């Protein structure tokens, strides 16, 4: 189990990781995007967030990813002065996680 912000979450299992990776690869193919690109990394973080919020269906996850708005200026490209990279919150992720 991992703990983040005082919330304990179960660790991702190998089958979970394989499914999430397959969904991300599909998005990358659809968008003609390299899996290591900043856009794909951003989408991957949101994908894991949605999964942790209880969305486990790969088709629902793929649908959410299609509705994400990615603005190039919001994607993390370089660390700030503290050495951390900021991560913008995706509207679709917030809505999915909070039942909106």
Backbone as numpy.savetxt, mean C-alpha at the origin, in Angstrom:
# Nx Ny Nz CAx CAy CAz Cx Cy Cz
3.78 -11.28 16.10 2.94 -10.09 16.10 3.82 -8.85 16.10
3.34 -7.82 15.45 4.07 -6.57 15.47 3.22 -5.51 16.14
3.87 -4.52 16.67 3.14 -3.46 17.35 3.53 -2.13 16.72
2.51 -1.34 16.37 2.71 -0.05 15.74 1.67 0.89 16.30
2.08 2.00 16.82 1.16 2.99 17.39 0.27 2.39 18.47
0.80 1.45 19.24 0.03 0.88 20.34 -0.98 -0.17 19.90
-1.00 -0.53 18.61 -1.94 -1.52 18.11 -1.15 -2.77 17.74
-1.55 -3.90 18.27 -0.88 -5.15 17.96 -1.53 -5.78 16.75
-0.72 -6.12 15.75 -1.22 -6.72 14.51 -0.53 -8.05 14.31
-1.26 -9.04 13.79 -0.60 -10.31 13.50 0.38 -10.13 12.34
1.45 -10.89 12.36 2.44 -10.84 11.28 1.82 -11.37 10.00
2.27 -10.83 8.87 1.81 -11.34 7.58 2.38 -12.74 7.37
1.55 -13.62 6.90 1.96 -15.00 6.63 2.48 -15.11 5.19
3.26 -16.14 4.88 3.79 -16.29 3.52 2.71 -16.25 2.43
1.57 -16.88 2.68 0.48 -16.85 1.69 -0.06 -15.44 1.51
-0.13 -14.68 2.60 -0.59 -13.28 2.53 0.37 -12.46 1.67
1.65 -12.63 1.93 2.68 -11.88 1.19 2.63 -12.24 -0.29
2.47 -13.52 -0.59 2.40 -13.95 -1.99 1.19 -13.32 -2.69
0.05 -13.28 -2.03 -1.15 -12.69 -2.62 -0.96 -11.19 -2.83
-0.43 -10.49 -1.82 -0.21 -9.06 -1.94 0.80 -8.75 -3.06
1.83 -9.56 -3.17 2.83 -9.38 -4.22 2.20 -9.58 -5.60
1.34 -10.58 -5.73 0.67 -10.84 -7.01 -0.24 -9.66 -7.39
-0.96 -9.12 -6.42 -1.83 -7.98 -6.68 -0.99 -6.77 -7.12
0.12 -6.53 -6.43 1.00 -5.41 -6.78 1.61 -5.61 -8.17
2.04 -6.83 -8.49 2.59 -7.09 -9.83 1.54 -6.81 -10.90
0.29 -7.17 -10.64 -0.79 -6.87 -11.59 -0.96 -5.38 -11.80
-0.89 -4.61 -10.71 -1.01 -3.15 -10.82 0.16 -2.59 -11.62
1.35 -3.10 -11.36 2.54 -2.62 -12.08 2.42 -2.91 -13.57
1.93 -4.11 -13.93 1.74 -4.43 -15.35 0.72 -3.49 -15.97
-0.38 -3.28 -15.25 -1.45 -2.41 -15.76 -0.97 -0.99 -15.98
-0.10 -0.50 -15.11 0.38 0.88 -15.17 1.72 1.01 -15.89
2.25 -0.10 -16.39 3.58 -0.10 -17.03 4.61 0.55 -16.11
4.65 0.04 -14.90 5.46 0.64 -13.84 6.40 -0.43 -13.27
7.64 -0.06 -13.01 8.58 -0.98 -12.38 8.18 -1.21 -10.92
8.31 -2.44 -10.45 7.89 -2.76 -9.09 8.71 -2.03 -8.03
9.93 -1.59 -8.37 10.77 -0.86 -7.42 10.63 0.64 -7.49
9.72 1.13 -8.33 9.54 2.58 -8.50 8.90 3.20 -7.27
9.06 4.52 -7.08 8.39 5.19 -5.95 6.87 5.00 -5.98
6.27 5.01 -7.16 4.81 4.83 -7.24 4.42 3.44 -6.75
5.14 2.41 -7.19 4.84 1.04 -6.77 5.08 0.86 -5.27
6.11 1.47 -4.75 6.38 1.38 -3.31 5.26 2.03 -2.51
4.77 3.16 -3.00 3.66 3.85 -2.33 2.41 2.97 -2.34
2.10 2.41 -3.51 0.93 1.54 -3.63 1.10 0.30 -2.74
2.30 -0.25 -2.67 2.54 -1.42 -1.83 2.25 -1.12 -0.36
2.68 0.05 0.10 2.40 0.42 1.50 0.90 0.53 1.75
0.18 1.13 0.81 -1.27 1.26 0.95 -1.93 -0.12 0.90
-1.43 -0.98 0.03 -1.96 -2.33 -0.10 -1.86 -3.07 1.23
-0.72 -2.99 1.88 -0.53 -3.64 3.17 -1.46 -3.00 4.22
-1.61 -1.69 4.17 -2.50 -1.01 5.12 -3.93 -1.50 4.97
-4.40 -1.60 3.72 -5.77 -2.09 3.49 -5.91 -3.53 3.99
-4.90 -4.35 3.72 -4.92 -5.74 4.17 -5.02 -5.79 5.69
-4.22 -4.97 6.36 -4.23 -4.95 7.83 -5.55 -4.42 8.38
-6.26 -3.64 7.58 -7.58 -3.13 8.00 -8.67 -4.16 7.78
-8.32 -5.30 7.19 -9.29 -6.37 7.04 -9.73 -6.66 5.62
-9.21 -5.94 4.65 -9.58 -6.20 3.25 -8.63 -7.28 2.75
-9.15 -8.48 2.60 -8.31 -9.64 2.26 -8.59 -10.19 0.86
-9.61 -9.70 0.20 -9.96 -10.19 -1.12 -9.06 -9.54 -2.18
-8.33 -10.33 -2.96 -7.40 -9.74 -3.94 -8.11 -8.88 -4.99
-9.34 -9.22 -5.34 -10.07 -8.43 -6.33 -10.48 -7.07 -5.77
-10.87 -7.06 -4.49 -11.19 -5.78 -3.85 -9.95 -4.91 -3.70
-8.84 -5.54 -3.33 -7.59 -4.79 -3.20 -7.17 -4.21 -4.54
-7.27 -5.01 -5.60 -6.91 -4.52 -6.94 -7.81 -3.37 -7.35
-9.10 -3.45 -7.02 -10.03 -2.38 -7.33 -9.69 -1.09 -6.60
-9.32 -1.20 -5.33 -8.93 -0.02 -4.57 -7.69 0.64 -5.17
-6.74 -0.19 -5.60 -5.52 0.34 -6.18 -5.81 1.11 -7.47
-6.79 0.65 -8.24 -7.13 1.33 -9.49 -7.71 2.72 -9.24
-8.29 2.93 -8.06 -8.93 4.20 -7.75 -8.03 5.15 -6.98
-6.79 4.73 -6.72 -5.86 5.61 -6.02 -5.43 6.73 -6.94
-5.33 7.91 -6.37 -4.78 9.05 -7.12 -3.34 9.21 -6.69
-2.43 9.03 -7.65 -1.02 9.20 -7.35 -0.54 10.49 -7.99
-0.14 11.42 -7.15 0.40 12.68 -7.62 1.91 12.61 -7.45
2.63 12.73 -8.54 4.09 12.57 -8.51 4.75 13.45 -7.46
4.21 14.63 -7.22 4.85 15.51 -6.24 4.65 15.01 -4.82
3.68 14.14 -4.59 3.43 13.61 -3.25 4.19 12.32 -2.96
4.76 11.69 -3.99 5.45 10.44 -3.77 6.79 10.68 -3.10
7.18 9.79 -2.20 8.47 9.95 -1.54 9.60 9.72 -2.54
10.46 10.69 -2.68 11.58 10.54 -3.60 12.91 10.71 -2.90
12.93 11.48 -1.82 14.19 11.66 -1.11 13.90 11.89 0.37
14.82 11.51 1.21 14.62 11.71 2.65 14.65 13.20 3.01
13.94 13.53 4.08 13.99 14.90 4.57 15.25 15.07 5.42
15.39 16.19 6.09 16.61 16.48 6.86 16.85 15.45 7.97
15.78 14.84 8.49 15.95 13.86 9.57 16.32 12.48 9.05
16.31 12.32 7.69 16.65 11.03 7.11 15.45 10.14 6.89
14.24 10.62 7.20 13.05 9.81 6.99 12.34 10.28 5.73
11.63 9.36 5.13 10.86 9.68 3.93 9.41 9.79 4.34
8.80 10.91 3.98 7.40 11.08 4.33 6.52 10.25 3.41
5.38 9.79 3.92 4.45 8.99 3.14 3.10 9.66 3.14
2.62 10.08 1.97 1.30 10.69 1.92 0.22 9.65 2.15
-0.89 10.04 2.74 -2.01 9.13 2.96 -2.87 9.13 1.71
-3.22 7.96 1.25 -4.07 7.85 0.06 -5.52 7.91 0.49
-6.33 8.69 -0.18 -7.74 8.83 0.15 -8.44 7.49 0.11
-8.20 6.71 -0.91 -8.86 5.41 -1.03 -8.52 4.54 0.17
-7.29 4.59 0.64 -6.88 3.78 1.79 -7.60 4.19 3.05
-7.72 5.48 3.26 -8.41 5.96 4.46 -9.88 5.56 4.40
-10.50 5.69 3.25 -11.91 5.34 3.13 -12.12 3.85 3.34
-11.26 3.03 2.76 -11.41 1.59 2.88 -11.22 1.14 4.32
-10.27 1.70 5.00 -9.95 1.28 6.34 -11.00 1.73 7.35
-11.60 2.85 7.09 -12.55 3.41 8.07 -13.98 3.25 7.62
-14.21 2.36 6.67 -15.58 2.04 6.27 -16.31 3.14 5.54
-15.57 4.14 4.96 -16.19 5.26 4.30 -16.63 5.05 2.95
